[in-house]
Amino acid sequence: MIGSELKGKYVIVRGVNSGVFAGKLENIEGIVVKLSNVRRLWYWDGAASTSELAITGPKKPDNCKFPPEVPTIIVLDAKEILEVSDIAEKAIKDVKPWKA
């Protein structure tokens, strides 16, 4: 199945309407994606796109709005899944949790 090689890896998933998420890929079934140890990437600074974010992470982490990690999420409208580099994974995880 397409994307099965990404199972177990840290990825960014962009949903059509649901938003952008970073976490460990657990399963893919069509456009439904299950992630664990997930952060919603609500707002980022220092990356022009999800593609750049997956390669370098955010270059201005103090300006980012990533809420605290949740154990599991099921994204029902996945449009793209990007493998995240080790550098970007660390940068995303190091962003201080944003709370309203």
A tleap script that builds the chain and sets N, CA, C and O, in Angstrom:
source leaprc.protein.ff14SB
mol = sequence {
  NMET ILE GLY SER GLU LEU LYS GLY LYS TYR
  VAL ILE VAL ARG GLY VAL ASN SER GLY VAL
  PHE ALA GLY LYS LEU GLU ASN ILE GLU GLY
  ILE VAL VAL LYS LEU SER ASN VAL ARG ARG
  LEU TRP TYR TRP ASP GLY ALA ALA SER THR
  SER GLU LEU ALA ILE THR GLY PRO LYS LYS
  PRO ASP ASN CYS LYS PHE PRO PRO GLU VAL
  PRO THR ILE ILE VAL LEU ASP ALA LYS GLU
  ILE LEU GLU VAL SER ASP ILE ALA GLU LYS
  ALA ILE LYS ASP VAL LYS PRO TRP LYS CALA
}
set mol.1.N position { 0.834 -1.177 0.000 }
set mol.1.CA position { 0.000 0.000 0.000 }
set mol.1.C position { 0.885 1.250 0.000 }
set mol.1.O position { 1.933 1.275 0.646 }
set mol.2.N position { 0.466 2.264 -0.715 }
set mol.2.CA position { 1.204 3.515 -0.767 }
set mol.2.C position { 1.278 4.113 0.627 }
set mol.2.O position { 0.269 4.193 1.328 }
set mol.3.N position { 2.474 4.535 1.033 }
set mol.3.CA position { 2.666 5.160 2.326 }
set mol.3.C position { 3.000 4.213 3.454 }
set mol.3.O position { 3.356 4.656 4.546 }
set mol.4.N position { 2.894 2.911 3.214 }
set mol.4.CA position { 3.150 1.953 4.295 }
set mol.4.C position { 4.602 2.002 4.769 }
set mol.4.O position { 4.896 1.617 5.901 }
set mol.5.N position { 5.508 2.472 3.914 }
set mol.5.CA position { 6.918 2.586 4.308 }
set mol.5.C position { 7.136 3.684 5.351 }
set mol.5.O position { 8.199 3.755 5.966 }
set mol.6.N position { 6.134 4.534 5.548 }
set mol.6.CA position { 6.233 5.606 6.533 }
set mol.6.C position { 5.716 5.206 7.920 }
set mol.6.O position { 5.885 5.949 8.887 }
set mol.7.N position { 5.093 4.042 8.008 }
set mol.7.CA position { 4.568 3.597 9.304 }
set mol.7.C position { 5.685 3.549 10.334 }
set mol.7.O position { 6.772 3.033 10.076 }
set mol.8.N position { 5.392 4.100 11.510 }
set mol.8.CA position { 6.359 4.129 12.593 }
set mol.8.C position { 7.276 5.337 12.556 }
set mol.8.O position { 8.042 5.560 13.493 }
set mol.9.N position { 7.210 6.128 11.479 }
set mol.9.CA position { 8.069 7.313 11.349 }
set mol.9.C position { 7.315 8.571 11.794 }
set mol.9.O position { 6.084 8.607 11.814 }
set mol.10.N position { 8.081 9.584 12.146 }
set mol.10.CA position { 7.512 10.881 12.502 }
set mol.10.C position { 7.189 11.604 11.204 }
set mol.10.O position { 8.046 11.745 10.332 }
set mol.11.N position { 5.940 12.063 11.081 }
set mol.11.CA position { 5.466 12.679 9.842 }
set mol.11.C position { 4.671 13.939 10.136 }
set mol.11.O position { 4.248 14.181 11.266 }
set mol.12.N position { 4.481 14.726 9.102 }
set mol.12.CA position { 3.523 15.833 9.127 }
set mol.12.C position { 2.382 15.441 8.206 }
set mol.12.O position { 2.604 15.016 7.073 }
set mol.13.N position { 1.161 15.586 8.700 }
set mol.13.CA position { -0.036 15.315 7.909 }
set mol.13.C position { -0.805 16.617 7.760 }
set mol.13.O position { -1.096 17.302 8.742 }
set mol.14.N position { -1.130 16.947 6.515 }
set mol.14.CA position { -1.967 18.114 6.246 }
set mol.14.C position { -3.330 17.622 5.820 }
set mol.14.O position { -3.467 16.903 4.831 }
set mol.15.N position { -4.343 18.019 6.581 }
set mol.15.CA position { -5.712 17.657 6.245 }
set mol.15.C position { -6.344 18.713 5.359 }
set mol.15.O position { -5.906 19.864 5.341 }
set mol.16.N position { -7.367 18.322 4.628 }
set mol.16.CA position { -8.074 19.261 3.760 }
set mol.16.C position { -8.706 20.367 4.597 }
set mol.16.O position { -8.554 21.548 4.282 }
set mol.17.N position { -9.411 19.995 5.658 }
set mol.17.CA position { -10.086 20.963 6.517 }
set mol.17.C position { -9.633 20.920 7.970 }
set mol.17.O position { -9.845 21.881 8.710 }
set mol.18.N position { -9.021 19.836 8.385 }
set mol.18.CA position { -8.728 19.633 9.805 }
set mol.18.C position { -7.476 20.341 10.296 }
set mol.18.O position { -7.359 20.605 11.493 }
set mol.19.N position { -6.546 20.654 9.419 }
set mol.19.CA position { -5.336 21.338 9.828 }
set mol.19.C position { -4.084 20.535 9.552 }
set mol.19.O position { -4.070 19.637 8.711 }
set mol.20.N position { -3.016 20.883 10.288 }
set mol.20.CA position { -1.707 20.262 10.098 }
set mol.20.C position { -1.274 19.642 11.416 }
set mol.20.O position { -1.399 20.263 12.472 }
set mol.21.N position { -0.766 18.417 11.353 }
set mol.21.CA position { -0.400 17.649 12.540 }
set mol.21.C position { 0.975 17.017 12.353 }
set mol.21.O position { 1.368 16.678 11.237 }
set mol.22.N position { 1.697 16.864 13.452 }
set mol.22.CA position { 2.977 16.156 13.428 }
set mol.22.C position { 2.920 15.067 14.473 }
set mol.22.O position { 2.519 15.311 15.611 }
set mol.23.N position { 3.325 13.852 14.089 }
set mol.23.CA position { 3.335 12.744 15.030 }
set mol.23.C position { 3.826 11.470 14.370 }
set mol.23.O position { 4.211 11.459 13.201 }
set mol.24.N position { 3.803 10.405 15.142 }
set mol.24.CA position { 4.237 9.097 14.659 }
set mol.24.C position { 3.087 8.446 13.891 }
set mol.24.O position { 1.978 8.312 14.408 }
set mol.25.N position { 3.368 8.046 12.659 }
set mol.25.CA position { 2.347 7.429 11.815 }
set mol.25.C position { 2.075 5.999 12.271 }
set mol.25.O position { 2.974 5.158 12.291 }
set mol.26.N position { 0.836 5.741 12.634 }
set mol.26.CA position { 0.424 4.409 13.071 }
set mol.26.C position { -0.254 3.625 11.949 }
set mol.26.O position { 0.005 2.434 11.772 }
set mol.27.N position { -1.129 4.304 11.189 }
set mol.27.CA position { -1.881 3.582 10.161 }
set mol.27.C position { -2.429 4.551 9.115 }
set mol.27.O position { -2.697 5.718 9.402 }
set mol.28.N position { -2.588 4.039 7.903 }
set mol.28.CA position { -3.206 4.778 6.800 }
set mol.28.C position { -4.255 3.877 6.169 }
set mol.28.O position { -3.984 2.721 5.842 }
set mol.29.N position { -5.452 4.416 6.003 }
set mol.29.CA position { -6.507 3.721 5.252 }
set mol.29.C position { -7.172 4.761 4.362 }
set mol.29.O position { -8.056 5.494 4.805 }
set mol.30.N position { -6.751 4.820 3.123 }
set mol.30.CA position { -7.263 5.850 2.216 }
set mol.30.C position { -6.839 7.216 2.701 }
set mol.30.O position { -5.646 7.490 2.834 }
set mol.31.N position { -7.831 8.097 2.974 }
set mol.31.CA position { -7.519 9.438 3.458 }
set mol.31.C position { -7.604 9.529 4.986 }
set mol.31.O position { -7.514 10.619 5.552 }
set mol.32.N position { -7.776 8.393 5.642 }
set mol.32.CA position { -7.829 8.350 7.101 }
set mol.32.C position { -6.453 7.940 7.624 }
set mol.32.O position { -5.908 6.906 7.237 }
set mol.33.N position { -5.903 8.774 8.513 }
set mol.33.CA position { -4.561 8.547 9.035 }
set mol.33.C position { -4.619 8.578 10.561 }
set mol.33.O position { -5.197 9.489 11.153 }
set mol.34.N position { -4.017 7.577 11.183 }
set mol.34.CA position { -3.924 7.534 12.641 }
set mol.34.C position { -2.493 7.891 13.046 }
set mol.34.O position { -1.529 7.306 12.552 }
set mol.35.N position { -2.375 8.870 13.961 }
set mol.35.CA position { -1.084 9.314 14.469 }
set mol.35.C position { -1.057 9.153 15.981 }
set mol.35.O position { -2.096 9.210 16.639 }
set mol.36.N position { 0.146 8.951 16.529 }
set mol.36.CA position { 0.318 8.951 17.977 }
set mol.36.C position { 1.353 10.009 18.353 }
set mol.36.O position { 2.155 10.439 17.524 }
set mol.37.N position { 1.317 10.417 19.625 }
set mol.37.CA position { 2.226 11.458 20.125 }
set mol.37.C position { 2.177 12.680 19.208 }
set mol.37.O position { 3.181 13.065 18.608 }
set mol.38.N position { 1.000 13.275 19.113 }
set mol.38.CA position { 0.669 14.252 18.074 }
set mol.38.C position { 0.641 15.687 18.590 }
set mol.38.O position { 0.147 15.967 19.683 }
set mol.39.N position { 1.184 16.580 17.777 }
set mol.39.CA position { 1.033 18.018 18.004 }
set mol.39.C position { 0.320 18.618 16.805 }
set mol.39.O position { 0.636 18.312 15.655 }
set mol.40.N position { -0.649 19.478 17.095 }
set mol.40.CA position { -1.296 20.255 16.037 }
set mol.40.C position { -0.364 21.425 15.734 }
set mol.40.O position { 0.050 22.138 16.648 }
set mol.41.N position { -0.040 21.623 14.490 }
set mol.41.CA position { 0.823 22.730 14.078 }
set mol.41.C position { -0.095 23.868 13.639 }
set mol.41.O position { -0.326 24.080 12.449 }
set mol.42.N position { -0.608 24.586 14.622 }
set mol.42.CA position { -1.624 25.600 14.377 }
set mol.42.C position { -1.052 26.816 13.669 }
set mol.42.O position { -1.675 27.357 12.755 }
set mol.43.N position { 0.129 27.246 14.088 }
set mol.43.CA position { 0.805 28.385 13.458 }
set mol.43.C position { 2.304 28.181 13.604 }
set mol.43.O position { 2.783 27.828 14.682 }
set mol.44.N position { 3.043 28.400 12.531 }
set mol.44.CA position { 4.497 28.302 12.624 }
set mol.44.C position { 5.132 29.515 11.970 }
set mol.44.O position { 4.540 30.181 11.122 }
set mol.45.N position { 6.368 29.776 12.401 }
set mol.45.CA position { 7.131 30.902 11.867 }
set mol.45.C position { 8.527 30.385 11.537 }
set mol.45.O position { 9.107 29.606 12.293 }
set mol.46.N position { 9.047 30.819 10.418 }
set mol.46.CA position { 10.386 30.404 10.043 }
set mol.46.C position { 10.416 29.215 9.098 }
set mol.46.O position { 11.449 28.563 8.946 }
set mol.47.N position { 9.290 28.934 8.467 }
set mol.47.CA position { 9.230 27.921 7.403 }
set mol.47.C position { 8.131 28.370 6.439 }
set mol.47.O position { 7.052 28.779 6.866 }
set mol.48.N position { 8.410 28.291 5.155 }
set mol.48.CA position { 7.477 28.804 4.151 }
set mol.48.C position { 6.308 27.866 3.876 }
set mol.48.O position { 5.269 28.302 3.380 }
set mol.49.N position { 6.467 26.583 4.195 }
set mol.49.CA position { 5.443 25.594 3.851 }
set mol.49.C position { 5.600 24.370 4.735 }
set mol.49.O position { 6.554 24.271 5.507 }
set mol.50.N position { 4.668 23.442 4.621 }
set mol.50.CA position { 4.808 22.178 5.352 }
set mol.50.C position { 6.028 21.408 4.854 }
set mol.50.O position { 6.649 20.668 5.618 }
set mol.51.N position { 6.371 21.576 3.591 }
set mol.51.CA position { 7.553 20.901 3.051 }
set mol.51.C position { 8.829 21.377 3.739 }
set mol.51.O position { 9.655 20.568 4.160 }
set mol.52.N position { 8.983 22.697 3.850 }
set mol.52.CA position { 10.156 23.230 4.535 }
set mol.52.C position { 10.125 22.870 6.018 }
set mol.52.O position { 11.162 22.565 6.608 }
set mol.53.N position { 8.942 22.906 6.614 }
set mol.53.CA position { 8.800 22.543 8.026 }
set mol.53.C position { 9.253 21.104 8.268 }
set mol.53.O position { 9.849 20.805 9.303 }
set mol.54.N position { 8.971 20.214 7.318 }
set mol.54.CA position { 9.370 18.802 7.442 }
set mol.54.C position { 10.872 18.599 7.294 }
set mol.54.O position { 11.416 17.609 7.784 }
set mol.55.N position { 11.535 19.515 6.633 }
set mol.55.CA position { 12.982 19.393 6.414 }
set mol.55.C position { 13.780 20.067 7.527 }
set mol.55.O position { 14.712 19.479 8.076 }
set mol.56.N position { 13.409 21.308 7.856 }
set mol.56.CA position { 14.213 22.094 8.796 }
set mol.56.C position { 13.542 22.337 10.136 }
set mol.56.O position { 14.215 22.659 11.115 }
set mol.57.N position { 12.224 22.186 10.194 }
set mol.57.CA position { 11.487 22.581 11.385 }
set mol.57.C position { 11.317 24.089 11.386 }
set mol.57.O position { 11.791 24.770 10.477 }
set mol.58.N position { 10.639 24.620 12.405 }
set mol.58.CA position { 10.454 26.064 12.462 }
set mol.58.C position { 11.743 26.767 12.895 }
set mol.58.O position { 12.401 26.338 13.844 }
set mol.59.N position { 12.094 27.830 12.207 }
set mol.59.CA position { 13.325 28.566 12.545 }
set mol.59.C position { 13.086 29.620 13.620 }
set mol.59.O position { 14.039 30.174 14.167 }
set mol.60.N position { 11.819 29.900 13.928 }
set mol.60.CA position { 11.468 30.872 14.972 }
set mol.60.C position { 10.503 30.211 15.961 }
set mol.60.O position { 9.327 30.571 16.011 }
set mol.61.N position { 10.991 29.251 16.743 }
set mol.61.CA position { 10.109 28.463 17.610 }
set mol.61.C position { 9.350 29.280 18.647 }
set mol.61.O position { 8.262 28.879 19.061 }
set mol.62.N position { 9.893 30.411 19.074 }
set mol.62.CA position { 9.199 31.223 20.079 }
set mol.62.C position { 7.924 31.863 19.529 }
set mol.62.O position { 7.053 32.271 20.297 }
set mol.63.N position { 7.815 31.951 18.216 }
set mol.63.CA position { 6.619 32.526 17.593 }
set mol.63.C position { 5.577 31.478 17.210 }
set mol.63.O position { 4.479 31.830 16.778 }
set mol.64.N position { 5.906 30.198 17.362 }
set mol.64.CA position { 5.017 29.124 16.934 }
set mol.64.C position { 3.896 28.888 17.937 }
set mol.64.O position { 4.043 29.143 19.132 }
set mol.65.N position { 2.775 28.395 17.421 }
set mol.65.CA position { 1.634 28.040 18.258 }
set mol.65.C position { 1.316 26.568 18.009 }
set mol.65.O position { 0.507 26.221 17.148 }
set mol.66.N position { 1.981 25.711 18.791 }
set mol.66.CA position { 1.761 24.271 18.739 }
set mol.66.C position { 1.201 23.866 20.093 }
set mol.66.O position { 1.946 23.855 21.072 }
set mol.67.N position { -0.095 23.529 20.190 }
set mol.67.CA position { -0.651 23.103 21.471 }
set mol.67.C position { 0.069 21.859 22.012 }
set mol.67.O position { 0.843 21.224 21.296 }
set mol.68.N position { -0.194 21.516 23.284 }
set mol.68.CA position { 0.457 20.340 23.867 }
set mol.68.C position { 0.150 19.058 23.078 }
set mol.68.O position { -0.871 18.947 22.399 }
set mol.69.N position { 1.053 18.120 23.192 }
set mol.69.CA position { 0.923 16.819 22.528 }
set mol.69.C position { -0.275 16.051 23.083 }
set mol.69.O position { -0.557 16.103 24.280 }
set mol.70.N position { -0.974 15.338 22.199 }
set mol.70.CA position { -2.045 14.424 22.602 }
set mol.70.C position { -1.621 13.005 22.225 }
set mol.70.O position { -0.837 12.817 21.295 }
set mol.71.N position { -2.138 12.007 22.946 }
set mol.71.CA position { -1.688 10.629 22.699 }
set mol.71.C position { -2.012 10.091 21.305 }
set mol.71.O position { -1.183 9.421 20.690 }
set mol.72.N position { -3.217 10.383 20.806 }
set mol.72.CA position { -3.654 9.820 19.522 }
set mol.72.C position { -4.609 10.772 18.827 }
set mol.72.O position { -5.386 11.476 19.472 }
set mol.73.N position { -4.543 10.786 17.518 }
set mol.73.CA position { -5.534 11.504 16.717 }
set mol.73.C position { -5.772 10.706 15.445 }
set mol.73.O position { -4.867 10.062 14.914 }
set mol.74.N position { -6.997 10.765 14.974 }
set mol.74.CA position { -7.334 10.175 13.683 }
set mol.74.C position { -7.751 11.322 12.775 }
set mol.74.O position { -8.753 11.992 13.023 }
set mol.75.N position { -6.980 11.539 11.731 }
set mol.75.CA position { -7.248 12.598 10.751 }
set mol.75.C position { -8.105 11.967 9.652 }
set mol.75.O position { -7.691 11.006 9.003 }
set mol.76.N position { -9.289 12.511 9.457 }
set mol.76.CA position { -10.247 11.910 8.520 }
set mol.76.C position { -10.156 12.464 7.104 }
set mol.76.O position { -10.870 12.011 6.209 }
set mol.77.N position { -9.269 13.452 6.899 }
set mol.77.CA position { -9.228 14.125 5.598 }
set mol.77.C position { -7.803 14.406 5.124 }
set mol.77.O position { -7.519 15.499 4.633 }
set mol.78.N position { -6.916 13.441 5.264 }
set mol.78.CA position { -5.509 13.657 4.920 }
set mol.78.C position { -5.348 13.970 3.433 }
set mol.78.O position { -5.886 13.283 2.564 }
set mol.79.N position { -4.585 15.033 3.177 }
set mol.79.CA position { -4.296 15.435 1.796 }
set mol.79.C position { -2.845 15.142 1.437 }
set mol.79.O position { -2.538 14.791 0.298 }
set mol.80.N position { -1.940 15.292 2.433 }
set mol.80.CA position { -0.542 14.959 2.188 }
set mol.80.C position { 0.097 14.478 3.481 }
set mol.80.O position { -0.292 14.866 4.582 }
set mol.81.N position { 1.094 13.616 3.304 }
set mol.81.CA position { 1.873 13.097 4.420 }
set mol.81.C position { 3.335 13.294 4.050 }
set mol.81.O position { 3.793 12.836 3.003 }
set mol.82.N position { 4.064 13.986 4.930 }
set mol.82.CA position { 5.481 14.273 4.665 }
set mol.82.C position { 6.342 13.616 5.728 }
set mol.82.O position { 6.081 13.763 6.922 }
set mol.83.N position { 7.357 12.900 5.304 }
set mol.83.CA position { 8.325 12.362 6.248 }
set mol.83.C position { 9.125 13.521 6.819 }
set mol.83.O position { 9.508 14.435 6.088 }
set mol.84.N position { 9.380 13.488 8.126 }
set mol.84.CA position { 10.058 14.572 8.819 }
set mol.84.C position { 11.504 14.168 9.114 }
set mol.84.O position { 11.764 13.052 9.563 }
set mol.85.N position { 12.432 15.077 8.861 }
set mol.85.CA position { 13.840 14.813 9.158 }
set mol.85.C position { 14.047 14.784 10.670 }
set mol.85.O position { 13.216 15.290 11.425 }
set mol.86.N position { 15.146 14.196 11.106 }
set mol.86.CA position { 15.473 14.157 12.535 }
set mol.86.C position { 15.610 15.570 13.106 }
set mol.86.O position { 15.168 15.840 14.222 }
set mol.87.N position { 16.221 16.462 12.340 }
set mol.87.CA position { 16.404 17.854 12.780 }
set mol.87.C position { 15.054 18.537 12.966 }
set mol.87.O position { 14.830 19.215 13.969 }
set mol.88.N position { 14.159 18.360 12.004 }
set mol.88.CA position { 12.836 18.984 12.080 }
set mol.88.C position { 12.008 18.376 13.210 }
set mol.88.O position { 11.289 19.096 13.903 }
set mol.89.N position { 12.101 17.061 13.404 }
set mol.89.CA position { 11.363 16.413 14.493 }
set mol.89.C position { 11.759 17.019 15.839 }
set mol.89.O position { 10.899 17.363 16.650 }
set mol.90.N position { 13.050 17.145 16.067 }
set mol.90.CA position { 13.526 17.721 17.328 }
set mol.90.C position { 13.036 19.153 17.473 }
set mol.90.O position { 12.583 19.545 18.549 }
set mol.91.N position { 13.120 19.938 16.404 }
set mol.91.CA position { 12.688 21.331 16.449 }
set mol.91.C position { 11.195 21.457 16.764 }
set mol.91.O position { 10.791 22.320 17.544 }
set mol.92.N position { 10.387 20.599 16.159 }
set mol.92.CA position { 8.943 20.619 16.410 }
set mol.92.C position { 8.656 20.230 17.856 }
set mol.92.O position { 7.863 20.883 18.534 }
set mol.93.N position { 9.297 19.175 18.320 }
set mol.93.CA position { 9.071 18.708 19.691 }
set mol.93.C position { 9.572 19.715 20.733 }
set mol.93.O position { 9.052 19.764 21.848 }
set mol.94.N position { 10.573 20.513 20.374 }
set mol.94.CA position { 11.146 21.484 21.310 }
set mol.94.C position { 10.343 22.768 21.436 }
set mol.94.O position { 10.600 23.567 22.336 }
set mol.95.N position { 9.363 22.985 20.540 }
set mol.95.CA position { 8.538 24.198 20.635 }
set mol.95.C position { 7.727 24.128 21.928 }
set mol.95.O position { 7.058 23.133 22.206 }
set mol.96.N position { 7.800 25.191 22.703 }
set mol.96.CA position { 7.057 25.256 23.966 }
set mol.96.C position { 5.555 25.157 23.681 }
set mol.96.O position { 5.047 25.877 22.823 }
set mol.97.N position { 4.834 24.269 24.394 }
set mol.97.CA position { 3.391 24.130 24.153 }
set mol.97.C position { 2.650 25.458 24.303 }
set mol.97.O position { 2.822 26.181 25.284 }
set mol.98.N position { 1.830 25.753 23.311 }
set mol.98.CA position { 1.025 26.972 23.301 }
set mol.98.C position { -0.310 26.688 23.955 }
set mol.98.O position { -0.956 25.681 23.663 }
set mol.99.N position { -0.717 27.579 24.838 }
set mol.99.CA position { -2.009 27.445 25.506 }
set mol.99.C position { -2.694 28.794 25.470 }
set mol.99.O position { -2.051 29.831 25.629 }
set mol.100.N position { -4.000 28.778 25.262 }
set mol.100.CA position { -4.777 30.021 25.221 }
set mol.100.C position { -4.943 30.591 26.617 }
set mol.100.O position { -5.570 31.637 26.786 }
savepdb mol mol.pdb
quit
